[in-house]
Structures are given as structure tokens and as C-alpha cells.
Amino acid sequence: MKDDELDEMLRDAALTYNTPPEPPREAMWEAISRARSAASVVPIGAPRRTRWIATAAGIAAVLVAGIVIGRASRGPVDASTTVARVAPPAPSAASQRDSSASEQPSVPNEIASPAVVDVTGGHREAARQLATRAPAQQRERVNGSADLSNDGAAYRLAVVEHLTRTEVLLTSFRAQEQSGDAARVDAQFAALSRELLGTTRLLLATRRGDDPNITRLLQDLEYVLMQLSQYANDGRRVDLDALNQSMDKRNVIPKLRSNIPAGLSATSGT
Amino acid sequence: MTDKQLVERCLAGDRTAERALYDAHVDRVYRLAFRLAGDADLAQDFTQETFIRAFDRLGQYRGDASLATWLHTIATSVSLNGMRSVTRLRARSTTIDDVPELPANTKRVAPHDLRERLHAAIDALSVKLRPVFVMHDVEGYTHDEISTTLGIPVGTSKARLFDARAKLRAALAIFAGDQSA
């Protein structure tokens, strides 16, 4: 074969390489608009009109049921072991000088993580307190109160909430599957898994502090959620098998639970 | 309306202008993302991410390059980073059983197989060579545009294209030789 013929084949191959289909313009515009409005700051507790209300209610129900069962089976809760009740910092000179300042709410209300559904006020509060556990010297600098305006703290808050939501999703999926009902994965479930996949990627792209465990966990979640979205879209048995294999091989649910503070996990105490 | 006027209207919160910007550029951004990703879902994700980032950073657009070039810079960065992540994940989950076997007899390759093999050869180009080849020979970008988009000198862009073509020609010659044997 001559050089000219080779070049012609090359040109032909180039023209037919990954030929794009018609772009889904409207679907992409909707997703972009949704992501942008979710990323905008929303005051905690403010009413949010989203299509996820039904999903959020389901997630909240699972969370509450898990916590109630957990607490009922554990008996009276020892306040000192509850993660959400962080012991107040030792009184410092700064905090003694201005004791009234320490009585102020330490967390600005308007801080919210992107694309996070407000599951329940109590859990959000617990997650926020966990996320704001800053080094002692940092706490002193702000008169004993945690500083959520700090990027790292806001990032930790977003991660904790995201892990909680993902655990709920994966746990309910596993429960459905074990009851032989995996085929009943509906469009809303698919949309939620896609949304969580997007948030996972966002958290990976904007990671702070470079905690290698969290990064690895988020990478595992990215993979598993990608498979879950695929299965939810196509409903193929082979995708389900691959998903189960990945979840088991990567120990995703146990890892999630070990990274979610007690009292926040959907299955805590059970 | 010029790029700058459109950007100013977007920055002022004009939703119609945002949609106009999207409509004007989405097709080409999606084409580029698809050519680089080779997958409709990934291309959709990359395109969405490109516009989300672009709208967030619109205030940083200075008008030095055209809005299209600025958007394609973001699109390329998002797509290549996304592909790196996908490749890493796929590599982590691929077992030896997943690797397809090569056909025992590669002689008498039909033309469409030859084309598929060439596509595979393009896929196999390194992360430095493939974007330049795809942008220049597939999507018709100029070396100046590639230079701005990828942040490399024009000479480097030309050299990478030359290398990419040489590698593909070599891959093609092997199969062409088999075919003529």
C-alpha cells in the first residue's frame, strides 16, 4: 500500500472517529440550571422547593427509623458518647473575657453545602458540630466557637452529609435487592444516584486537606455510583452483578459507616 | 452581539443571555467532549461541567481570546481530567478476563475492521498526542487554537500532531501489510 493510500485511510478514520450523536441540549441545560441553583447558598431551615422532596422524606424516614431502632436496642444514651454533643472547650482567657460571645450561635445559618438535601435538622446540626471540630488554638482564636466560614470545615460538613446520604441510598438499595426487589429501581432512584455521583465528583474536584482515606472512599463511591446509575438507567442483570461485586470488593458500605459519625448513619445502633 | 456584551449581560443576571451563550456554544463543546470521551454519558457530564464552571468563572473572562476558545479551554481541561479519572477507575476494576483476545488470524482484514483498528490506535495514543490529533485532524482546530486551549506553544502542537500521525501511519502500515500479504 502506498503512502497516499495510507494517508487517505488515516483521514477517513479521523472523520469517523467517535462520531458524536445529536447533543441532548435541553437535558443538559436543565442539569446545568439545577446544579447552579443547588450550588447557590440557601439558608439552613429555609423552605426549598425541589423535586427531591419525596426522596428527602424517604431518606429522613429511613434515618429516623434507624436511629429509633438503634437507641431502643441500646437503652438510655450516655450523653458523653454522643458525637454530636461535643464537650465545650476548656475556658480560655479569651473566652472568659467575653463569655457572652461564647453563648452566641457559633455557626452562621446561611452556610450550606452544595446539592445537599436538608435531611433533618438534628442530623444537620450533629454533622455541623462534627465538621467544626477545629484545633484548640483555632477555637481560642474565635472565642471558643468553631468557625464554619473556614473552607476546610465547610468541606468536612459537605462530606459528612454526602456520605450520610450515600449510605442511605446504598443501604436501601441493598435492602431492596435482598428482598428480591432490585428490579423496582425507579426513575427517581436513578436521578438520586446520578445527583450523588455529581456531588461525589464535585467533592473530589474541590477536596480540601487531602485526607487520603476520604479521597479513596470518594473514588470508590464515584465508581459504585456510576455503576448504580448505569443499572438504574438500563436495568441489566450484568450491571447489577458488577455493582454488587464492586460494593463487596471495595467494602463500600462498611467504609461509609466507619466514616459517618455515630447517630448519623442510617443503621447506627442496629 | 459581541462576546463581551453577552458576557456582561450574563454577569448582570440575564437568564436569556445565559441561554443564548449556551445555545451558541453547546454543540461544539459537546462534539469536542464526545470526540475525547467516546461515550454519550461522559460527554454529557463533561459538557454540563464545562458550562457550570464557565458560568461560575465568567467574571474572569477578559476578552483576550474569543469566548469559544475560552470555553473550549475549560471543556478540554474538564474532559481530559475526567477521562484520566475514568481510565484510572476502569484500570482498577479490569481483570485479566475482561481483556478481549486478539483474533488468531489478522490477515485479510476487512476495510471496516481496519477502520476499527485505526480508531483503537487513536484511542491508544498518549494523553499528549491524542487531544492534539483529535482537535486538529478530527475537529478542525488550528494550531493557534490548540495552543491556546491546551496551553502549549504552537511548535509543540505541530510536533505532537506529527508524532501522532506517524504512530497511526505505522499502526496502519502493519495491518495494510497483512492485508496485502
Interface residues (C-beta under 8 A of the other chain):
Chain A: M1 E5 L6 D7 M9 L10 R11 D12 A13 A14 L15 T16 Y17 N18 P20 P21 P23 P24 R25 A27 M28 W29 A31 I32 A35 R36 A39 G198 R201 L204 Q219 E222 Y223 M226 S246
Chain B: R19 Y22 D23 V26 D27 Y30 R31 F34 R35 L36 A37 G38 A40 A43 Q44 D45 T47 Q48 E49 F51 I52 F55 D56 S85 R88 L89 R92 S93 L114 R115 L118 H119 I122 F133 V134 D137 V138 R165 L168 R169 L172 A173 A176 G177 Q179 S180
